[in-house]
Amino acid sequence: MLCLGGCGPGTEVEAVRVTLCRPLSPQIQGRVLLLTICAAGIGGTFQFGYNLSIINAPTLHIQDFTNETWWRRTGRPLPDHLVLLVWSLIVSLYPLGGLFGALLAGPLAIKLGRKKTLLVNNIFVVAAAVLFGFSRRAGSFEMIMLGRLLMGVSAGVSMNVQPMYLGESAPKELRGAVAITSAIFTALGIVMGQVVGLRELLGGPQAWPLLLASCLVPGVLQLASLPLFPESPRYLLIDRGDTEACLAALQRLRGPADVAGELAELERERAACRGQRARRPWELFRERALRRQLTSLVVLGSAMELCGNDAVYAYASALFREAGVPEERIQYAIIGTGSCELLTAFVSCMVIERVGRRVLLMGGYCLMTCCGSVFTAALCLQSSVPWMPYLAMSCLFACILSFGIGPAGVTGILAMELFDQTARPAAYVVCGVLMWTMLFLVGLGFPFIMV
């Protein structure tokens, strides 16, 4: 039985409480928050990680397809440096689309709500899957480029809105752990993309269009599951002023718990925000009171991508080949990289509330600096010292582990915790634009740095 207060009449809230005083099923309601996390994640940051990694497996097949297509059109082959340029564009159009998606995320989250934005976002996924699936039959590598752009838009929206939705839906004592599940789904998507991209599955020369189009599956799963769960209670009360819907959402998400204290806290925040409109991204830079939070967001958001960890997944095959790993073992080594980040994302989720955000961030970046320095030295010496390739690979895995334990998860929840309800969507836009811009530059320049 959940009964808030005395269930007496007199106010709007009390009237709503009367309607909510009915028997509840703890067995069902205890799972609602967990299932909400899964429904939001499978079509959210899972898609980001999945599409970040699946592009690695068909690298040579898509490059051959690009060259063959150009030969059929012009009667001559495409020069190697232009094939490399087209390939780098295919990879880097994904973060470019993410940049556009990050710009859309804030306004959509305010206008449609967090949950509905995640659902509408799947329109881009469906369109991209169609382009990928028919690209070879149409003889058009431009369809692959457009599909990557659309998948980037989808990822840009979900990367901002999913942690916002989950952070606002979670109780205060679990907010960090729940929001950091976005990093877990990113790592899970990376691993699943690497597994599906095996030559024995969809990584062969004939199946790569299906591999790219398989992004449709998580999108359909989210469309089927997410409508069953409630909208963010904070959005319902503070942005829409719907007390009844907020209470119903809290009741479903918290189960047989007393939500009166949480409701009172939301009411106080609602009173503090009354009369204020949602801030726009550029307005955050003018407010002196937000300068420190914004500086932290800009520095850490940029560092997350400039460290180059995400570029490893897009160009993993070339990186392992450069380090001397035998060709037949490269695809299995690639799965190991994603598994490392998935493992550390789980560890980070379990310890974040106990250890704190700062320790995880500083520890992760310090370890990455050490491992990256040794990795660079090992690559330079691998031709003269026989065991240097093994040291290089060890350092690469250690670098990914260091990234997963701190920067991968903590950076994504900073905007949720540093800004209030009116500034939060704009803060996620600023963070998203920075992260995707840096990822675009790294993705475009990485193959030429390796040459």
C-alpha positions, 0 to 999 in steps of 0.5 A: 500500500502506498499512501502519501501523507494522510490522503486528505482533501484540500489541495491539488496534491492531496486530491491526487494522493487520494487517487494513488492510495491503492495496493501496489505490487512490489515485485513488479514496481521494484523492477521498473527503474531497472527496466527503464534504464534498459529501455532507454539504453538499448536505443540510446548510448548502445547505438552510439557504441554499436555504430562506433565499432561496427564500421571497423570490421568492413573497412577493407570491403567498403574501401574496395566497394568505393574503388569498384563503384568509382571504376564503374562510373568513370572507367578508372580506379580511384587513387589510394589517397582519395580512397583513404579520404573517402573512408575517413569521411565515412568514419568522421561523418558519424561524429559530424552528425553527432554534432547536429544531433547535440544541437537538436537534443536540448530543444527537443528535450524541452519541447517533447520531453525526455522519453518522447525525444528518445522515441522520435530519435529512432526516425533517423535510425530507420532512415539510416538502416534503409540507406545502408541496406540498399547501398551496394545494390544501388552502387552508391557509397554516398548512401553509406556516407549519408547513413553514417551522418543520420546515425550520428544525428541519432547518437548525438540526440541520445547521448545527451537526452538519455543521461538526462532522462535517467538522472532525472528519473533516479532517486538522489542516492542512486543518481550517479550510478543510474546516469553512469549506466549510459557508459555501460550501454556504450561499452556494451554496444561497442562489444556487440558491434565487434562480435557481430562484425566477426568474419564468421557472422556479418563481417564478410565481404558480402554481408557488410550492408547487413552489418551496417543496417543491423542498427535497426534492431536496437531501434525497434527494441526501444520503440517496443519497450520505452513507451511502457515506462514513465516520463522523467518526474522532474520534467513532468513537474518542473517543466510541465507543471503536471503534479498528477503525472509526476506523482504517478511517475514517482510511484511507478519508479520508486515502488512501495516507497514513501515519495513525499520527501522527494516530491517536496524537494521537487516542489521546492525546485519548481518554486525556485524555477518559477517564472524562469524559461529554459536557458539557451546554450549561449546564455550559459557563457554570460552568467558569472555564477555558472562560469566554474561549472561551464569551464569544468564541462568544456575542459572535461568534455573536450579531453574525453574525445581528444584522448583518442580512445573512441578513435581506437574503435573505428580504426582498431584493425589498422592500429593492431596491424601497425603494432604487428598483431597477426591478421587472423587474430586482429578481430579477436583482439578488437573484441578484447578492447571493447570487453575491457571498457565494458568491465570497467564501466560496470566497476565504475557504476558500482564504486562511483557513489563510494569513491566520488567523481573526482577520484575516478576522473583524475585517476583515469586520466593519470593512468591513461597518460602513463600508458599512452606514453609507454605505448607510443615509445613501444610503437617507435621501438617495435622494429628493433626490439622483438617484444615491443609489440606485446608491450604496446598491446598491453599498454593499449588495453591498459589505456582503455581500462583506465578510460573506462574506469573514470572519464567514459562514465563520469564525464557524461553525468557532469551536466546532470549534476552541475546544472539545474532544471532550466540550464541542464538541456543547454549544458548538455548541448554545449557538452555534446557540441564540444565532444562531437566536434573533437571526435570529428576532428580526431576521426578525420585526422587519425588515418593520416596520422598513422600513415 
